[in-house]
Amino acid sequence: MKISPYLFVAVAGASLTLSLAPFDLWWLAIIAMATLAASMNTASAKQGFMLSWCFGSASFATGVSWVYVAMHDFGETPAVLAIPMTAVFCIGLGLVPALFGYCYCRWIRDGIAGKTLGFAAMWVLSEWLRGWVLTGFPWLYLGYGHLHTAMAGWSPIIGVYGLSFWVALSGAALAHCITASPSIKRQGYATLAGCIALFGLGYSLQQHEWTTADAKPPLRIGAVQSNISQERKWAYEQYWATLELYDLASEQLWADSDLVIWPEAAIPALYHNVTSFFDYIAERAAANNSALITGVPTKSDDDMYNSVMVISGGEGIYHKQRLVPFGEYVPLAHYIRGLIKFFDLPMSSFSRGGPDQGHLQVKGWQLAPSICYEVAYPDLVARSARDSDLLFTISNDAWFGHSIGPDQHMQMAQMRALENGRELIRVTSTGITALVDHRGNIRTRIPSFTATNLKGLVHARSGTTPFTRYGSTPIILLCIGLVLCAGFRRRSSPA
Protein backbone atom coordinates (compact mmCIF):
# COMPACT_ATOMS: atom_id res chain seq x y z
CA MET A 1 0.00 0.00 0.00
CA LYS A 2 1.44 3.37 -1.03
CA ILE A 3 1.63 5.93 1.76
CA SER A 4 0.38 9.39 0.90
CA PRO A 5 3.26 11.90 0.84
CA TYR A 6 1.09 14.30 2.82
CA LEU A 7 0.70 11.76 5.63
CA PHE A 8 4.42 11.02 5.43
CA VAL A 9 5.45 14.65 5.92
CA ALA A 10 2.80 15.14 8.62
CA VAL A 11 4.40 12.34 10.65
CA ALA A 12 7.81 13.94 10.07
CA GLY A 13 6.47 17.31 11.20
CA ALA A 14 4.92 15.79 14.31
CA SER A 15 8.29 14.29 15.23
CA LEU A 16 9.93 17.74 15.41
CA THR A 17 8.58 18.15 18.92
CA LEU A 18 10.71 15.23 20.07
CA SER A 19 13.87 17.12 19.08
CA LEU A 20 13.12 19.81 21.68
CA ALA A 21 12.69 19.85 25.45
CA PRO A 22 11.83 17.77 27.37
CA PHE A 23 12.72 14.96 24.92
CA ASP A 24 15.92 16.41 23.37
CA LEU A 25 16.23 13.91 20.50
CA TRP A 26 17.94 16.61 18.41
CA TRP A 27 18.80 14.36 15.47
CA LEU A 28 15.10 13.81 14.74
CA ALA A 29 14.83 17.39 13.46
CA ILE A 30 17.46 16.65 10.78
CA ILE A 31 15.56 13.55 9.67
CA ALA A 32 12.28 15.49 9.66
CA MET A 33 13.77 18.26 7.50
CA ALA A 34 15.32 15.65 5.19
CA THR A 35 11.86 14.10 4.78
CA LEU A 36 10.33 17.47 3.93
CA ALA A 37 13.10 18.34 1.47
CA ALA A 38 12.88 14.96 -0.27
CA SER A 39 9.09 15.19 -0.57
CA MET A 40 9.38 18.52 -2.41
CA ASN A 41 12.11 17.49 -4.85
CA THR A 42 9.71 17.36 -7.81
CA ALA A 43 6.62 18.98 -6.28
CA SER A 44 4.81 21.85 -7.95
CA ALA A 45 4.45 25.12 -6.06
CA LYS A 46 0.91 24.16 -5.06
CA GLN A 47 2.03 20.74 -3.89
CA GLY A 48 4.92 22.33 -1.99
CA PHE A 49 2.42 24.60 -0.26
CA MET A 50 0.24 21.66 0.80
CA LEU A 51 3.16 19.45 1.86
CA SER A 52 4.66 22.18 4.03
CA TRP A 53 1.24 23.03 5.41
CA CYS A 54 0.78 19.43 6.56
CA PHE A 55 4.31 19.38 7.95
CA GLY A 56 3.92 22.65 9.86
CA SER A 57 0.39 21.98 11.14
CA ALA A 58 1.43 18.58 12.49
CA SER A 59 4.49 20.03 14.22
CA PHE A 60 2.35 22.63 15.97
CA ALA A 61 -0.31 20.05 16.84
CA THR A 62 2.23 18.07 18.86
CA GLY A 63 4.49 20.94 19.91
CA VAL A 64 1.95 23.44 21.22
CA SER A 65 -0.74 21.07 22.43
CA TRP A 66 -0.62 23.06 25.68
CA VAL A 67 -2.82 25.67 23.94
CA TYR A 68 -5.71 23.28 24.60
CA VAL A 69 -4.77 23.19 28.30
CA ALA A 70 -4.84 27.00 28.46
CA MET A 71 -8.19 27.19 26.68
CA HIS A 72 -9.99 24.30 28.35
CA ASP A 73 -8.51 23.93 31.82
CA PHE A 74 -8.00 27.63 32.62
CA GLY A 75 -9.97 29.54 29.98
CA GLU A 76 -13.20 27.66 30.79
CA THR A 77 -13.73 26.78 27.14
CA PRO A 78 -15.74 23.56 26.73
CA ALA A 79 -13.81 20.69 25.13
CA VAL A 80 -16.24 20.68 22.21
CA LEU A 81 -14.98 24.19 21.36
CA ALA A 82 -11.41 24.01 22.70
CA ILE A 83 -10.47 21.06 20.48
CA PRO A 84 -11.48 22.66 17.15
CA MET A 85 -10.11 26.05 18.28
CA THR A 86 -6.73 24.46 19.03
CA ALA A 87 -6.85 22.71 15.66
CA VAL A 88 -7.60 25.98 13.88
CA PHE A 89 -4.73 27.64 15.75
CA CYS A 90 -2.26 24.92 14.67
CA ILE A 91 -3.52 24.83 11.09
CA GLY A 92 -3.36 28.63 10.93
CA LEU A 93 0.23 28.64 12.17
CA GLY A 94 0.97 25.98 9.56
CA LEU A 95 0.31 28.58 6.86
CA VAL A 96 3.73 30.13 7.55
CA PRO A 97 5.64 26.93 6.69
CA ALA A 98 3.18 26.50 3.80
CA LEU A 99 4.35 29.85 2.42
CA PHE A 100 7.91 28.56 2.71
CA GLY A 101 6.98 25.46 0.67
CA TYR A 102 5.31 27.47 -2.07
CA CYS A 103 8.18 29.95 -2.43
CA TYR A 104 10.80 27.20 -2.30
CA CYS A 105 9.18 25.10 -5.05
CA ARG A 106 8.19 28.13 -7.15
CA TRP A 107 11.40 30.17 -7.09
CA ILE A 108 14.25 28.59 -5.09
CA ARG A 109 14.59 24.88 -5.90
CA ASP A 110 17.24 24.80 -8.61
CA GLY A 111 20.50 22.85 -8.55
CA ILE A 112 22.37 21.71 -5.46
CA ALA A 113 22.68 25.26 -4.11
CA GLY A 114 18.96 25.92 -4.33
CA LYS A 115 18.06 22.52 -2.88
CA THR A 116 20.38 22.89 0.11
CA LEU A 117 21.39 26.48 0.87
CA GLY A 118 18.19 27.89 -0.62
CA PHE A 119 16.07 25.38 1.30
CA ALA A 120 17.75 26.23 4.61
CA ALA A 121 17.63 29.98 4.00
CA MET A 122 13.96 29.94 3.09
CA TRP A 123 13.12 27.89 6.19
CA VAL A 124 14.93 30.32 8.50
CA LEU A 125 13.11 33.25 6.93
CA SER A 126 9.81 31.46 7.63
CA GLU A 127 10.81 31.05 11.30
CA TRP A 128 11.80 34.71 11.44
CA LEU A 129 8.47 35.76 9.86
CA ARG A 130 6.61 33.71 12.45
CA GLY A 131 8.26 35.84 15.12
CA TRP A 132 6.39 38.91 13.85
CA VAL A 133 2.87 37.94 12.73
CA LEU A 134 0.31 39.08 15.35
CA THR A 135 3.20 40.07 17.67
CA GLY A 136 4.80 36.74 16.81
CA PHE A 137 4.81 33.11 17.88
CA PRO A 138 8.53 32.24 18.13
CA TRP A 139 8.01 28.68 19.33
CA LEU A 140 9.48 25.36 18.06
CA TYR A 141 12.52 26.80 16.28
CA LEU A 142 14.77 24.01 15.01
CA GLY A 143 17.85 25.46 16.67
CA TYR A 144 16.61 25.01 20.24
CA GLY A 145 17.38 21.30 20.08
CA HIS A 146 21.08 22.16 20.09
CA LEU A 147 21.27 23.87 23.46
CA HIS A 148 23.51 21.07 24.72
CA THR A 149 25.16 19.69 21.56
CA ALA A 150 28.42 20.75 19.93
CA MET A 151 26.46 23.29 17.88
CA ALA A 152 25.90 25.23 21.11
CA GLY A 153 29.40 26.61 20.55
CA TRP A 154 28.00 28.56 17.59
CA SER A 155 25.07 30.03 19.53
CA PRO A 156 26.90 33.15 20.87
CA ILE A 157 27.86 33.92 17.26
CA ILE A 158 24.85 33.08 15.10
CA GLY A 159 22.01 32.65 17.60
CA VAL A 160 19.10 30.26 17.40
CA TYR A 161 18.27 31.21 13.77
CA GLY A 162 21.80 30.25 12.76
CA LEU A 163 21.40 26.89 14.49
CA SER A 164 18.08 26.41 12.66
CA PHE A 165 19.91 27.12 9.39
CA TRP A 166 22.40 24.34 10.17
CA VAL A 167 19.62 21.86 10.97
CA ALA A 168 17.69 22.65 7.78
CA LEU A 169 20.87 22.56 5.68
CA SER A 170 21.88 19.20 7.17
CA GLY A 171 18.44 17.80 6.45
CA ALA A 172 18.43 19.09 2.87
CA ALA A 173 21.95 17.70 2.25
CA LEU A 174 20.92 14.33 3.67
CA ALA A 175 17.86 14.27 1.39
CA HIS A 176 20.06 15.04 -1.62
CA CYS A 177 22.45 12.22 -0.71
CA ILE A 178 19.55 9.76 -0.58
CA THR A 179 17.38 10.87 -3.50
CA ALA A 180 19.74 12.39 -6.10
CA SER A 181 21.09 10.45 -9.06
CA PRO A 182 24.52 8.83 -8.53
CA SER A 183 26.21 11.36 -10.82
CA ILE A 184 25.40 14.33 -8.59
CA LYS A 185 25.20 12.68 -5.16
CA ARG A 186 28.77 13.73 -4.44
CA GLN A 187 27.61 17.34 -4.20
CA GLY A 188 25.23 16.35 -1.43
CA TYR A 189 27.99 14.40 0.30
CA ALA A 190 30.24 17.48 0.17
CA THR A 191 27.53 19.67 1.70
CA LEU A 192 26.81 17.10 4.40
CA ALA A 193 30.54 16.83 5.15
CA GLY A 194 30.61 20.61 5.56
CA CYS A 195 27.75 20.41 8.07
CA ILE A 196 29.59 17.72 10.01
CA ALA A 197 32.72 19.89 10.00
CA LEU A 198 30.73 22.82 11.43
CA PHE A 199 29.38 20.49 14.11
CA GLY A 200 32.91 19.45 15.02
CA LEU A 201 34.12 23.05 15.07
CA GLY A 202 31.39 23.77 17.59
CA TYR A 203 33.32 21.74 20.17
CA SER A 204 36.29 24.10 19.78
CA LEU A 205 34.06 27.19 19.98
CA GLN A 206 32.62 25.92 23.26
CA GLN A 207 36.04 26.41 24.83
CA HIS A 208 36.01 30.14 24.02
CA GLU A 209 34.78 32.62 26.63
CA TRP A 210 33.02 35.53 24.91
CA THR A 211 32.30 37.30 28.19
CA THR A 212 34.31 37.54 31.39
CA ALA A 213 33.43 37.30 35.07
CA ASP A 214 32.95 40.73 36.63
CA ALA A 215 34.75 41.87 39.77
CA LYS A 216 31.45 42.38 41.62
CA PRO A 217 30.86 39.92 44.47
CA PRO A 218 28.03 37.47 43.68
CA LEU A 219 24.45 38.53 44.35
CA ARG A 220 22.48 36.40 46.80
CA ILE A 221 19.10 35.58 45.26
CA GLY A 222 15.90 34.52 46.97
CA ALA A 223 12.88 33.71 44.80
CA VAL A 224 9.31 32.87 45.82
CA GLN A 225 7.49 30.20 43.83
CA SER A 226 3.93 30.53 45.10
CA ASN A 227 2.36 27.59 43.23
CA ILE A 228 -0.96 29.42 42.96
CA SER A 229 -2.95 27.71 40.22
CA GLN A 230 -4.42 29.78 37.42
CA GLU A 231 -8.03 29.11 38.41
CA ARG A 232 -7.33 30.49 41.92
CA LYS A 233 -5.05 33.35 40.95
CA TRP A 234 -7.71 35.95 40.12
CA ALA A 235 -10.42 34.67 42.47
CA TYR A 236 -11.52 37.46 44.81
CA GLU A 237 -11.67 35.17 47.85
CA GLN A 238 -7.99 34.28 47.36
CA TYR A 239 -6.74 37.88 47.33
CA TRP A 240 -5.78 38.27 50.99
CA ALA A 241 -4.43 34.74 51.16
CA THR A 242 -2.14 35.58 48.23
CA LEU A 243 -0.75 38.68 49.97
CA GLU A 244 -0.16 36.68 53.13
CA LEU A 245 1.57 33.90 51.20
CA TYR A 246 4.13 36.25 49.64
CA ASP A 247 4.65 38.07 52.92
CA LEU A 248 5.36 34.90 54.90
CA ALA A 249 7.45 33.30 52.17
CA SER A 250 9.62 36.41 51.88
CA GLU A 251 10.21 36.50 55.64
CA GLN A 252 12.23 33.30 55.15
CA LEU A 253 14.43 35.07 52.59
CA TRP A 254 15.05 38.65 53.74
CA ALA A 255 17.90 37.95 56.15
CA ASP A 256 20.20 36.09 53.76
CA SER A 257 19.18 37.49 50.35
CA ASP A 258 20.46 40.61 48.62
CA LEU A 259 17.51 40.41 46.24
CA VAL A 260 14.11 38.75 46.65
CA ILE A 261 12.03 38.17 43.52
CA TRP A 262 8.34 37.46 43.05
CA PRO A 263 6.98 36.12 39.72
CA GLU A 264 4.88 37.72 36.98
CA ALA A 265 1.72 39.45 38.22
CA ALA A 266 2.42 38.04 41.67
CA ILE A 267 -0.18 40.26 43.31
CA PRO A 268 -3.57 40.00 41.51
CA ALA A 269 -4.33 43.72 41.55
CA LEU A 270 -3.12 46.95 39.99
CA TYR A 271 -0.12 48.44 41.75
CA HIS A 272 -1.85 51.69 42.70
CA ASN A 273 -4.55 49.67 44.52
CA VAL A 274 -1.99 47.84 46.67
CA THR A 275 0.48 50.61 47.55
CA SER A 276 -0.02 50.22 51.31
CA PHE A 277 0.92 46.55 51.11
CA PHE A 278 4.00 47.31 49.00
CA ASP A 279 5.01 50.09 51.42
CA TYR A 280 4.92 47.53 54.23
CA ILE A 281 6.93 45.00 52.15
CA ALA A 282 9.48 47.68 51.23
CA GLU A 283 9.99 48.40 54.94
CA ARG A 284 10.59 44.70 55.65
CA ALA A 285 13.12 44.53 52.80
CA ALA A 286 14.92 47.70 53.86
CA ALA A 287 15.12 46.50 57.46
CA ASN A 288 17.16 43.55 56.22
CA ASN A 289 19.18 45.54 53.67
CA SER A 290 17.50 43.54 50.93
CA ALA A 291 15.86 44.47 47.63
CA LEU A 292 12.58 43.31 46.11
CA ILE A 293 11.49 42.97 42.49
CA THR A 294 8.02 41.81 41.55
CA GLY A 295 5.75 41.47 38.61
CA VAL A 296 2.60 43.55 39.01
CA PRO A 297 -0.01 45.07 36.66
CA THR A 298 0.27 48.86 36.46
CA LYS A 299 -1.84 51.63 34.97
CA SER A 300 -0.99 54.97 33.42
CA ASP A 301 -3.88 57.13 32.24
CA ASP A 302 -5.99 54.78 30.10
CA ASP A 303 -3.22 52.24 29.49
CA MET A 304 -2.72 49.12 31.59
CA TYR A 305 0.62 47.29 31.49
CA ASN A 306 2.02 43.93 32.47
CA SER A 307 4.99 45.25 34.43
CA VAL A 308 7.95 44.28 36.57
CA MET A 309 9.26 46.86 39.03
CA VAL A 310 11.81 47.39 41.77
CA ILE A 311 9.92 47.90 45.03
CA SER A 312 12.93 48.35 47.31
CA GLY A 313 16.72 48.49 47.09
CA GLY A 314 16.98 50.11 43.66
CA GLU A 315 14.87 51.62 40.92
CA GLY A 316 13.25 50.88 37.60
CA ILE A 317 10.06 49.65 36.01
CA TYR A 318 9.65 47.69 32.79
CA HIS A 319 6.43 47.28 30.80
CA LYS A 320 6.06 44.16 28.66
CA GLN A 321 6.45 44.86 24.93
CA ARG A 322 5.48 41.57 23.28
CA LEU A 323 1.99 40.59 24.36
CA VAL A 324 0.40 37.14 24.09
CA PRO A 325 -2.57 37.13 21.68
CA PHE A 326 -5.84 36.34 23.52
CA GLY A 327 -3.96 36.07 26.83
CA GLU A 328 -2.88 39.72 27.19
CA TYR A 329 -4.68 41.37 24.31
CA VAL A 330 -7.53 40.20 22.10
CA PRO A 331 -7.19 40.70 18.32
CA LEU A 332 -10.40 42.08 16.83
CA ALA A 333 -11.65 42.54 20.41
CA HIS A 334 -14.58 44.68 19.29
CA TYR A 335 -16.04 41.71 17.41
CA ILE A 336 -15.23 38.67 19.52
CA ARG A 337 -15.27 39.74 23.18
CA GLY A 338 -18.19 38.15 24.95
CA LEU A 339 -18.52 35.18 22.60
CA ILE A 340 -16.85 32.75 25.03
CA LYS A 341 -15.12 33.17 28.39
CA PHE A 342 -11.69 32.59 26.84
CA PHE A 343 -12.00 35.96 25.07
CA ASP A 344 -12.75 37.69 28.39
CA LEU A 345 -9.93 36.41 30.59
CA PRO A 346 -8.77 38.58 33.52
CA MET A 347 -6.09 41.08 32.54
CA SER A 348 -6.48 40.54 28.78
CA SER A 349 -6.47 44.22 27.81
CA PHE A 350 -2.84 45.21 28.28
CA SER A 351 -1.06 47.88 26.28
CA ARG A 352 2.42 47.40 24.84
CA GLY A 353 5.41 48.94 26.57
CA GLY A 354 7.76 51.20 24.66
CA PRO A 355 10.82 49.89 22.78
CA ASP A 356 13.50 51.93 24.59
CA GLN A 357 13.10 50.94 28.22
CA GLY A 358 16.10 50.77 30.52
CA HIS A 359 17.45 48.13 32.85
CA LEU A 360 16.27 47.47 36.37
CA GLN A 361 18.90 48.74 38.82
CA VAL A 362 19.40 46.85 42.08
CA LYS A 363 22.31 47.35 44.48
CA GLY A 364 24.56 48.59 41.68
CA TRP A 365 23.58 45.75 39.31
CA GLN A 366 22.03 46.26 35.88
CA LEU A 367 19.36 43.62 35.21
CA ALA A 368 18.07 43.09 31.65
CA PRO A 369 14.35 42.28 32.12
CA SER A 370 11.90 40.26 30.06
CA ILE A 371 8.45 39.05 31.03
CA CYS A 372 7.16 35.56 30.26
CA TYR A 373 6.68 35.16 26.49
CA GLU A 374 9.30 37.82 25.72
CA VAL A 375 12.23 35.55 26.54
CA ALA A 376 11.38 33.64 23.34
CA TYR A 377 12.44 36.66 21.22
CA PRO A 378 16.20 36.43 20.56
CA ASP A 379 16.75 40.00 19.38
CA LEU A 380 14.58 41.61 22.02
CA VAL A 381 16.65 39.96 24.75
CA ALA A 382 19.95 40.66 22.95
CA ARG A 383 19.21 44.41 22.79
CA SER A 384 18.35 44.44 26.47
CA ALA A 385 21.45 42.39 27.37
CA ARG A 386 23.86 45.07 26.18
CA ASP A 387 25.63 46.77 29.11
CA SER A 388 23.77 44.54 31.58
CA ASP A 389 25.22 42.40 34.37
CA LEU A 390 22.77 39.54 33.95
CA LEU A 391 19.46 38.55 32.38
CA PHE A 392 16.26 38.46 34.37
CA THR A 393 12.88 37.00 33.45
CA ILE A 394 9.67 36.33 35.36
CA SER A 395 6.71 34.31 34.18
CA ASN A 396 3.37 32.78 35.06
CA ASP A 397 3.60 29.34 33.47
CA ALA A 398 0.52 28.10 35.31
CA TRP A 399 -1.26 28.48 31.95
CA PHE A 400 0.70 25.49 30.66
CA GLY A 401 -0.53 23.13 33.37
CA HIS A 402 1.25 19.77 33.49
CA SER A 403 2.24 19.93 29.82
CA ILE A 404 5.53 20.18 27.92
CA GLY A 405 5.09 23.96 27.71
CA PRO A 406 7.19 24.86 30.80
CA ASP A 407 10.10 22.72 29.57
CA GLN A 408 10.00 24.37 26.15
CA HIS A 409 9.82 27.82 27.74
CA MET A 410 12.77 27.04 30.01
CA GLN A 411 14.84 25.79 27.07
CA MET A 412 14.31 29.10 25.28
CA ALA A 413 15.38 31.05 28.37
CA GLN A 414 18.53 28.93 28.59
CA MET A 415 19.30 29.67 24.94
CA ARG A 416 19.09 33.40 25.65
CA ALA A 417 21.70 33.00 28.40
CA LEU A 418 23.97 31.09 26.02
CA GLU A 419 23.52 33.54 23.13
CA ASN A 420 24.41 36.53 25.28
CA GLY A 421 27.02 35.02 27.59
CA ARG A 422 25.06 36.18 30.63
CA GLU A 423 23.75 34.37 33.67
CA LEU A 424 19.96 34.34 33.92
CA ILE A 425 17.44 34.42 36.75
CA ARG A 426 14.05 32.88 35.99
CA VAL A 427 11.22 33.10 38.52
CA THR A 428 7.77 31.63 37.87
CA SER A 429 4.63 31.05 39.87
CA THR A 430 4.48 27.25 39.39
CA GLY A 431 7.84 26.38 37.77
CA ILE A 432 10.31 26.17 36.24
CA THR A 433 12.12 28.53 38.65
CA ALA A 434 15.89 28.34 38.20
CA LEU A 435 19.26 30.06 37.97
CA VAL A 436 21.13 29.54 34.68
CA ASP A 437 24.84 30.03 34.03
CA HIS A 438 26.30 31.91 31.05
CA ARG A 439 26.57 28.68 29.04
CA GLY A 440 22.85 27.96 29.31
CA ASN A 441 23.15 25.28 31.99
CA ILE A 442 20.76 25.19 34.93
CA ARG A 443 22.82 25.71 38.08
CA THR A 444 20.01 25.76 40.66
CA ARG A 445 16.39 24.68 40.31
CA ILE A 446 13.46 24.00 42.62
CA PRO A 447 10.67 21.45 42.02
CA SER A 448 7.72 22.59 39.91
CA PHE A 449 4.17 22.72 41.26
CA THR A 450 5.47 23.18 44.79
CA ALA A 451 5.13 26.24 47.02
CA THR A 452 8.76 26.80 47.96
CA ASN A 453 11.66 29.24 47.79
CA LEU A 454 14.83 29.23 45.71
CA LYS A 455 18.15 30.41 47.09
CA GLY A 456 21.37 30.79 45.16
CA LEU A 457 24.12 33.01 43.84
CA VAL A 458 24.42 34.80 40.51
CA HIS A 459 27.55 36.35 39.04
CA ALA A 460 27.90 39.44 36.88
CA ARG A 461 29.48 39.13 33.42
CA SER A 462 31.01 41.86 31.26
CA GLY A 463 31.73 42.00 27.55
CA THR A 464 29.47 41.04 24.67
CA THR A 465 29.08 38.08 22.38
CA PRO A 466 28.85 38.65 18.62
CA PHE A 467 25.15 37.81 18.88
CA THR A 468 24.56 40.40 21.59
CA ARG A 469 26.28 43.00 19.42
CA TYR A 470 24.66 42.23 16.06
CA GLY A 471 21.66 40.06 16.88
CA SER A 472 20.04 38.00 14.14
CA THR A 473 20.71 40.62 11.46
CA PRO A 474 23.74 38.86 9.87
CA ILE A 475 22.05 35.45 9.54
CA ILE A 476 18.79 36.98 8.27
CA LEU A 477 20.64 39.09 5.68
CA LEU A 478 22.60 35.99 4.63
CA CYS A 479 19.36 34.06 4.17
CA ILE A 480 17.78 36.88 2.16
CA GLY A 481 20.88 36.99 -0.03
CA LEU A 482 20.87 33.23 -0.59
CA VAL A 483 17.17 33.26 -1.47
CA LEU A 484 17.60 36.13 -3.91
CA CYS A 485 20.59 34.45 -5.55
CA ALA A 486 18.76 31.13 -5.87
CA GLY A 487 15.67 32.84 -7.24
CA PHE A 488 17.67 34.87 -9.76
CA ARG A 489 19.57 31.80 -10.90
CA ARG A 490 16.38 29.81 -11.43
CA ARG A 491 14.74 32.65 -13.29
CA SER A 492 17.75 33.08 -15.58
CA SER A 493 18.15 29.34 -16.24
CA PRO A 494 16.93 28.16 -19.63
CA ALA A 495 13.54 26.44 -19.56
C-alpha positions, 0 to 999 in steps of 0.5 A: 500500500502506497503511503500518501506523501502528505501523511508522510510529511505530517508524521515527520512534522509531528516528530519535530517536537521530540527534538526539543525539550523535554525529549531532546532527540535533536537528530530527529529534526534533521531527519524530519527536514530531510523528509520534507526536502525529499518530498518537495524534490519534484513537487509543484508550487501548489504541492509544496504549499500543501506538503509544508502546510501538513508538515507545519500543522502537524508540528504545531499540533504536537508541539503546542498542544498546551494551547488546549490546556490553556483554553480548556482547563484555565480559559473555561472553554468547553472541550467541544470548542477548545479542540477545534479552536486548538486545531484551527490555531495549529492549522493557521500557524501551519500557513507560515511553513506553507508559504515557505513550501510554495516559495521554495518550489516556485522560485528557489529549488534549482540545482544543489545550491537551491536545494540545500542552501536555498532550502535552509535559508527559506526555512529560517526566513519562515521562522523569522516571519513567524516571530512577527505575525500578530506580535509573533509566535517564536516557538518550536525553532529548530535550533533550540534542540542544540542547546547542549550539543556541539552546535551550542558553541556557535550560539553566541555567534549566530544565535538560534536562527543560525542553528536552525539554518544548520539543521535545515541545511543538514536535512536538505543535504541528507535528502540530496544524498539519498534521492539524487542520481549517482552522478550528482550525489557527491555534491550532497555528500560534500555539503553534508561533510561541511555540516559535520565539520561545522558540528565538530568546530562547535566543540572548539568554539565551546572552549572560548569565553566571549564574556568575562566574570565581573569583579562584583561579588556574587548577588544572593538571590531569593525567589518565591514560587507561590504555586498558585494555580491559574483558576485560583489566581484571580479569584476574589476570595484568594486575594488576601491569602495571596498577599499573606503567602508572599509576605510569609514566604519572603520573611524566610528570605530577607535575612540572607538574600540581597535580592528577593524576587516574586513572579509575573503578576504576583499580586492580583491587583493593579499596583496603585490599589496595593500601595499600602501593602507594598510600602509595608513589604518595602519596609521589611526589605529595607530593614534587612538591607535587601531588595525586592522585584516583583511582577505587578499590573500597572496603569498609566492614564488609560493604558494598563501594562504587564509590568515588573518593578523594583519595590525596594533596594533600587529603581526601575520599572519595565512594561512588557512589549510583546503581548500574548494574543488572547492572553494579554490582548484580544485581536479584533476585540470589538467583534469577539469579546463576549462570545466565550469566556476565553475571550474575556480572561482577567487582565487581557487588555494590556497595552504594549510597553515602549521599545527603549526601556532601561534596565532594572537597577538593584544594588549597583547591578544592571538587570536586563528584564523580560516578562514571560513570552518575551524571553522567546524573542532572541533580538529583544533579549539581545538588545536588552542584554547590552551593558547589563550584568545579567538577564532576568525573566519572570513568568506565570507558566501556570497556563501550561498546566502539566504539559511540555510547555514549561520545559520548552519555555525554560529551554528558550530562556537557557538559549538566551543565556547562552547567546548573550554570555550572561547568567539568567534568573528565571522566577515563575509562579508554578515552575520552572524557577531556576538560575542559569549560568552563562553557558545555558546550563541550569545551576540551581532549580526548585521542584515545579508545582510546589510552594517553595523558595529558591536560594542561590548566587548569581555572578555578573558578566562583562563584555558582549558576544557577537550575537549580543552586538549584532543580533540576528541581522547577519544570519537573516541578511545571509538568508535573504541573499541566498534566497535572492541568488537562488531565485535569480539563478532559477529565473535566468536558467533556460527552460 
